Amino acid sequence: MIEAQEDIKMTTVAVVGQGYVGLPVSMGAVRAGCTVIGIDIDTARVERLRAGDSFIEDVSSGELSDALASGRYTATSDWSGIGAFDVCVITVPTPLRQGAPDLTYVEESGRAIAPHIKPGATIILESTTYPGTTDQLLLPILEAGSGLSAGKDFFLGYSPERIDPGNQTFGLANTPKVVSGIDKESLARVRQFYDLFVEQTVPVSSTRTAEMTKLLENTFRHVNIALVNEIATVSRDLGVDVWEAIDAAGSKPFGFMRFTPGPGVGGHCLPIDPSYLLWQVRQTSRGDIRMIAAANDINDHMPDYVVARLQAGLNRRRLAVNGAKVLVLGLAYKKNVGDIRESPALTVLQQLQALGADVRVAEPFTEDAQMPRGVLRAEADADGLAWADAAVLLTDHDQFDYDLLSTSETYVLDTRNRCAGPQVELL
Ligand SMILES: NC(=O)c1ccc[n+]([C@@H]2O[C@H](COP(=O)([O-])OP(=O)(O)OC[C@H]3O[C@@H](n4cnc5c(N)ncnc54)[C@H](O)[C@@H]3O)[C@@H](O)[C@H]2O)c1
């Protein structure tokens, strides 16, 4: 049984999963003076980390190298090296498989961690998931594998990650962090850990509330993006410039929040997280969340709409998609990052290829190894545009030359409202 709070030690931290979420958490804990062991089953990723080569925008290779040189950060795939941690943070993927949550990574991590739990340790799940995962799924795995009792011998909590890759204003340290525990003592320990490197922690009364908070935040974005996407698809027929209407509505100082249309939603959050909630509600009650189902439907069909618009634009120029040279600008799911997971641009690319277009892709941020097989790359420069019958701007990276696109003689379909010119058509 763990007693006095003054005895809490948080110096040795294990972070399971060294991806977009786990690596920044590891660096935050190193900055706070902790000794961190980052564990990842991806041996190639671990090799890169060990070489001081960061693969994510929010952690520079310099910061990673400094952490390695300090001796307070190590990366490994070997669970035997985990040692006696005070805190263990789980940041593994939580994907969807055929519309259902796949929690096998969380389960496997739990089973791997359990034998290493020492009395007094704190385990924190950060992976996005549906309410009940921490107390119903993870807790029994940890207890069974450790022979210890949660809340008595070790502590357990949930703290959702709010990281926004590429965001220059808000990072891990200055974004308030929601914290929770399976009981009061667990909450206190989880909070104390994040207070080491996050400016503000926001405690909630249960792990389920914290799990729901994350899903609520992402469902809110997902539904609002679907709303403007649908408004965009009808505005054109009504003779309305949706972008101007959004800007005008944005002048209202209350009761309106600006969201913009685009080719769909991507990344590891919006296409997945709301469906976790939808799945759980459908499994555990007779209820439904019709807003999520509708938003999924609308956002999932935006690539079709973009392709149809491009097809119509080419048609007006007496060109068929079949055989047309199309320059795709941006494949990443959001601007200024290279992450193409779940990117709607991939669907646009596949559809154009299926229609017989000769497609080249300008994507300055995505490494070759991450690119889909067989994709031909091009530059978003004058030569790239001169080659193309049409260009479609899907991801508005700041480093694209929007003056060049605006003045180009090539037809440009701009799904992000970054260009204006005689050959430019907005979504
Ligand atoms: N990327 C984001 O912007 C973001 C933001 C908020 C929340 N999240 C959530 O955080 C979680 C992690 O996302 P991510 O983007 O960091 O994923 P990621 O794929 O970048 O990283 C996860 C890492 O976990 C490793 N891993 C998988 N199983 C493991 C195991 N059993 N032991 C050790 N390592 C293991 C993988 O090899 C991978 O390197 C997900 O639930 C995601 O929804 C992501």
The ligand as a MOL file (V3000), in Angstrom:
LIG
                    3D

  0  0  0     0  0            999 V3000
M  V30 BEGIN CTAB
M  V30 COUNTS 44 48 0 0 0
M  V30 BEGIN ATOM
M  V30 1 N -0.7080 12.3090 -34.1120 0
M  V30 2 C -1.5250 13.1590 -33.5140 0
M  V30 3 O -1.6220 14.3130 -33.9040 0
M  V30 4 C -2.3370 12.7260 -32.3000 0
M  V30 5 C -2.9230 13.7270 -31.5130 0
M  V30 6 C -3.6420 13.3640 -30.3860 0
M  V30 7 C -3.7930 12.0150 -30.0810 0
M  V30 8 N -3.2400 11.0490 -30.8620 0 CHG=1
M  V30 9 C -3.4120 9.6580 -30.4560 0
M  V30 10 O -2.2220 9.1970 -29.8290 0
M  V30 11 C -2.0290 7.8170 -30.1080 0
M  V30 12 C -0.6830 7.6130 -30.7780 0
M  V30 13 O -0.6890 8.3200 -32.0020 0
M  V30 14 P 0.6360 8.6930 -32.7760 0
M  V30 15 O 0.2320 9.6690 -33.8290 0
M  V30 16 O 1.7170 9.0700 -31.8340 0 CHG=-1
M  V30 17 O 0.9910 7.2730 -33.4560 0
M  V30 18 P 2.3640 6.8640 -34.1430 0
M  V30 19 O 2.0370 5.7540 -35.0680 0
M  V30 20 O 3.0970 8.0600 -34.6370 0
M  V30 21 O 3.2270 6.2780 -32.9280 0
M  V30 22 C 2.8500 5.1670 -32.2070 0
M  V30 23 C 4.0950 4.3060 -31.9900 0
M  V30 24 O 3.7290 3.2240 -31.1320 0
M  V30 25 C 4.5210 2.1110 -31.5130 0
M  V30 26 N 3.9380 0.9070 -30.9390 0
M  V30 27 C 2.8440 0.2190 -31.3220 0
M  V30 28 N 2.6310 -0.8230 -30.4900 0
M  V30 29 C 3.6120 -0.8100 -29.5660 0
M  V30 30 C 3.9360 -1.6170 -28.4600 0
M  V30 31 N 3.1810 -2.6630 -28.1270 0
M  V30 32 N 5.0170 -1.3140 -27.7460 0
M  V30 33 C 5.7910 -0.2530 -28.0750 0
M  V30 34 N 5.5370 0.5630 -29.1180 0
M  V30 35 C 4.4510 0.2880 -29.8460 0
M  V30 36 C 4.5240 2.1770 -33.0290 0
M  V30 37 O 5.5940 1.4430 -33.5740 0
M  V30 38 C 4.6310 3.6730 -33.2790 0
M  V30 39 O 5.9840 4.0880 -33.4470 0
M  V30 40 C -3.2190 7.3770 -30.9530 0
M  V30 41 O -4.2190 6.8950 -30.0930 0
M  V30 42 C -3.6730 8.6860 -31.5820 0
M  V30 43 O -5.0300 8.6520 -31.9280 0
M  V30 44 C -2.4860 11.3860 -31.9670 0
M  V30 END ATOM
M  V30 BEGIN BOND
M  V30 1 1 1 2
M  V30 2 2 2 3
M  V30 3 1 2 4
M  V30 4 1 4 5
M  V30 5 2 4 44
M  V30 6 2 5 6
M  V30 7 1 6 7
M  V30 8 2 7 8
M  V30 9 1 8 9
M  V30 10 1 8 44
M  V30 11 1 9 10
M  V30 12 1 9 42
M  V30 13 1 10 11
M  V30 14 1 11 12
M  V30 15 1 11 40
M  V30 16 1 12 13
M  V30 17 1 13 14
M  V30 18 2 14 15
M  V30 19 1 14 16
M  V30 20 1 14 17
M  V30 21 1 17 18
M  V30 22 2 18 19
M  V30 23 1 18 20
M  V30 24 1 18 21
M  V30 25 1 21 22
M  V30 26 1 22 23
M  V30 27 1 23 24
M  V30 28 1 23 38
M  V30 29 1 24 25
M  V30 30 1 25 26
M  V30 31 1 25 36
M  V30 32 1 26 27
M  V30 33 1 26 35
M  V30 34 2 27 28
M  V30 35 1 28 29
M  V30 36 1 29 30
M  V30 37 2 29 35
M  V30 38 1 30 31
M  V30 39 2 30 32
M  V30 40 1 32 33
M  V30 41 2 33 34
M  V30 42 1 34 35
M  V30 43 1 36 37
M  V30 44 1 36 38
M  V30 45 1 38 39
M  V30 46 1 40 41
M  V30 47 1 40 42
M  V30 48 1 42 43
M  V30 END BOND
M  V30 END CTAB
M  END
